[in-house]
Each structure stands twice: as structure tokens, then as C-alpha cells.
Amino acid sequence: MGALFVGVDGGGTSTRCVVVTESGEIAGRGRAGGANAISVPDPVANLRAALLGALEGLDPARVAGGVFGLAGTARAAESAERAWREAGLAGHPAVVADVLVAFTGASDEPDGAVLVAGTGAIGARIRDRRVVRRADGLGWLLGDEGSGVWLGRRAAAAALNAIDGRGAPTVLVARVAETVLGPGAAGEDDGPALARDLVAAVYARVAESGPAWLGTLAPVVDAAAREGDEVARGVVAEAARRLCRTARVVAGEGARERGARGGGEPLVLAGSLLTEPTELAHLVRAELGRWARLVSARDSAAGAAALAVRAALPGDPRAAQAHRALIEQGGA
């Protein structure tokens, strides 16, 4: 029996794992909750669950290596190591930045850039399949501008501003209230009592589920923007501006000039806010598409697995072939 390789993509909301052969055939898949230590109470449990799901029916002794794509904190490597051991795997996994596996899951080119907007937001420049520059990715409190959490926080604030008169009227009052408090929560009372209930509920949800919970409000503001609500449109437009600024920083002037002339290095767009048909994606793609060769992210876990195969077979054409096969399957 041939060797198997593990690839893991641990995001703020979900963790995906694939087990692949050295030829790039996917032998198993697993999925669990988020694995970002900043916003998830127990990332190890979710990493272990995703691993075990992908390994179901397979012999763990055949696993010859693995790569975890995780948010770059010291705790991430420790979490990956613990999950690996608890899943019954020998050896040690490699841990790389989640932005790198997003890039390698969409492109087999060694150089380019990546912009991620999901629960969090970050940009990175890639050289020789290594991250050489980052922008943002600072977490919900200090950055992640344009992310789902950023949008959710702005949506809740816009609703509260409208209630107390500091902001313009907006459908976000009713939409946020329905999402946080339940259907009909706004009713005829859109005054101090509603504001008090909203504030208490939002803080309670964040305390219970972590800051990532704020991302559940992102679809609310995006939908309101698509329907023409001016306040929501302003929030989404500001998110797009901030994300495009992050992309410009990591792409570099030379990459933008080459892209404007046609061709150039790929700029991978990753994260649900940029890969699904959101209003935010529409704005970001319209702006970045003027100068960049945009590539949509596919399967970041497969990108991690491709890195594992490349590490096991350095310089071997079979590794490059496996990488291309994994990208193709990631779009299926």
C-alpha cells in the first residue's frame, strides 16, 4: 500500500481535512468546527475531529506526513501537534500559515499573493511557496478589516446608532434584532429598550461563543446592501476599500504594473466573503480585477496536502503532478 499525506485547513469557523495519495488522489475527507485559537475555545478537539473523520477506514500507519494551515500563533503549532498525536499518527506535522494553503490550494505557481476575507481577514505575498509579507490578520480586536467579524460588528453598531439617533435610519435595526433576539423582536419598539436588549444579547453571545459569532451578522448587512439600504451599502463599501488596500500592500507595485499589462502573478481570493456571490465580493473583484490576475480559492486543505507531498518528494515531477491534480479536484 502506498503512503498517505494529510492536509488540514483550520479556519475561524470550520476545519477541513483531506488525506491524499502521493499521486494526488483524495482518499478521505473530514470536517469539524473552527481551529483558530483566538476565537475558538477548544481548537484541539476540532482539529482531532477533522483528522479522525478524514482517516476513517484508512490505516494511520500509512500516513507519511502532514501539513496544517493555521492562523500564525504559537499556540497553533501546539494544537496541531496534540491533535496529531491524539489521532494516533506517528511523526510530527508541519504547521504553516493558513494564507499559504489558501494560495497553494488554488495555484501551483510558486509566487503570487492572496487575500482572505472570511471570519477574519488577511493578505500575504508568496515567494517560492513561502509567506514573505503579511498585511492585517491582526484579530477581531485590532484588525481583520473587511472580515465577517468586522462586518458583523459594524452592522450591530449601525443598528444601535440608528436607534439612539447618532446614525441614519436603516433596515439593519430590524434585521439585526431578528437575528440576535428572534423574529419580530423589533416590533414597534425601536427605542432604548430594544437597544438595551440588543447590547446585552450581543455581549452574551460573544462571551458564550467567542468573537467569531459576530460573523453571523455579516450576511445580514450584505443582504441589506444588495437590497439598497444606504447604511448597509456604506458598511460594505468601506469593507471593500479596506480589503483592496490590504491587497495592494501585499501585491506590490511591480505585480500591479505587470497585472495591468495582462498576465502577471496570481492574486488568490479566498474566504467565503470573496468566493461566494456577495456584494462585498462584487465590489472587491471589480476594483482588483482592473490590475490583478484574480484566481478564486478552491480547497485549502488540498493545498496543505499538496505541500505535504512536495515536502516528501522534493524536486520530483510527481509532486507537481499531484499538486495540479489536487487543485482540479478542489474545484469539483
C-alpha positions, -999 to +999 in steps of 0.1 A: +000+000+000+013+035-008+020+064+015-008+088+025-005+125+033-027+148+054-037+183+047-056+205+072-071+239+068-082+253+102-102+285+099-121+306+124-154+289+117-146+254+103-117+229+099-113+208+068-090+179+064-081+157+034-060+126+032-044+120-002-021+096-020+013+107-035-004+109-069-029+134-056-060+112-053-082+121-023-087+091-001-106+107+028-122+139+040-132+153+074-147+184+087-152+200+122-156+233+139-131+262+138-095+259+149-084+295+154-071+297+190-080+334+192-117+328+186-124+291+194-124+277+230-110+242+221-092+241+187-075+208+195-108+190+197-119+203+163-086+195+147-087+160+161-123+155+149-115+166+114-084+143+113-104+113+125-132+119+100-107+120+071-089+089+083-120+068+088-114+035+071-078+042+064-046+028+082-030+056+102+004+038+098+004+047+061+004+084+069+039+097+059+035+133+066+011+162+070+007+200+068-016+221+089-026+255+076-034+276+107-035+311+119+000+320+129+002+319+167+025+300+189-005+280+202-013+268+167+017+245+164+010+231+199-027+224+190-017+207+157+009+185+175-016+175+202-044+167+176-019+147+155-009+125+185-044+121+197-055+109+163-029+081+166-005+094+140+033+090+141+059+117+135+052+154+135+031+176+113+044+208+097+024+239+105+023+268+080+002+299+077-034+294+067-029+320+039-002+298+023-025+268+020-052+291+006-028+301-021-014+266-029-050+252-030-057+275-059-024+278-078+006+256-084+027+287-092+054+294-066+049+332-065+019+355-061-004+370-035-035+360-015-063+380+000-086+362+025-119+375+039-139+351+059-143+351+097-111+371+097-091+390+070-055+390+059-033+395+029+000+378+021+027+378-005+040+344-015+075+337-028+087+302-036+057+289-017+066+308+015+049+338+031+073+367+028+050+395+037+017+399+055-009+427+060-036+427+086-047+393+101-044+411+135-075+395+150-110+409+156-100+434+183-071+451+164-077+444+127-092+418+104-106+448+084-134+438+060-139+404+075-171+387+086-165+397+122-157+433+112-189+435+091-210+419+119-196+444+145-203+473+122-238+461+115-247+458+152-231+493+158-251+508+129-283+494+142-276+509+177-266+542+162-299+544+143-319+536+174-303+564+195-302+589+167-264+590+161-269+573+127-292+573+098-323+551+097-316+516+084-333+483+079-304+469+100-323+477+131-350+452+124-326+427+106-300+426+134-327+425+161-344+395+144-310+377+140-299+383+176-332+384+195-356+364+173-384+371+148-404+402+155-380+414+182-380+449+169-418+452+167-430+488+173-403+494+199-371+506+184-361+528+213-340+524+245-355+490+255-345+475+222-310+489+223-306+476+259-317+441+248-295+441+217-264+452+237-270+425+263-276+398+238-246+406+216-222+407+246-237+375+259-233+357+225-197+368+222-189+357+258-205+323+251-193+316+216-163+339+211-158+369+188-163+347+157-200+348+165-201+383+152-195+369+117-231+355+117-243+391+112-222+395+080-248+380+057-274+404+072-255+435+063-245+421+029-281+413+020-293+447+031-266+463+009-278+443-021-313+455-014-302+491-015-301+501+022-277+531+022-263+525+057-255+488+048-241+498+014-218+522+032-206+495+056-199+470+028-182+497+006-159+505+035-151+468+040-142+466+002-120+496+004-101+482+034-097+448+017-084+463-015-059+484+005-046+451+021-043+435-014-024+464-028+001+463+001+009+426-004+008+425-042+034+453-045+038+479-072+056+456-097+029+430-095+002+456-101+021+470-131+025+435-146-011+427-139-023+459-156-004+449-187-020+414-187-008+382-171+013+386-140+013+366-108-019+353-095-038+371-067-059+344-050-091+355-034-101+332-005-127+331+023-164+329+019-170+366+016-149+367-015-156+333-031-194+334-027-217+358-047-217+385-020-220+423-026-186+426-010-170+401-034-186+421-063-170+453-052-136+438-044-134+419-076-144+450-097-116+470-081-088+444-080-097+430-114-085+463-130-049+453-124-046+418-110-050+383-124-076+371-100-079+334-091-106+320-069-096+298-040-106+262-042-098+237-015-073+250+010-070+216+028-059+201-006-034+229-008-020+218+025-018+182+013+000+194-018+026+210+004+030+177+023+035+157-009+060+183-022+080+181+012+081+143+009+091+144-028+113+175-032+120+182-069+101+152-080+078+158-110+053+135-094+048+161-066+040+188-091+016+165-109-001+156-076-004+194-068-022+201-101-045+171-096-054+183-061-063+218-075-085+203-101-103+182-076-107+212-053-129+228-079-152+198-082 
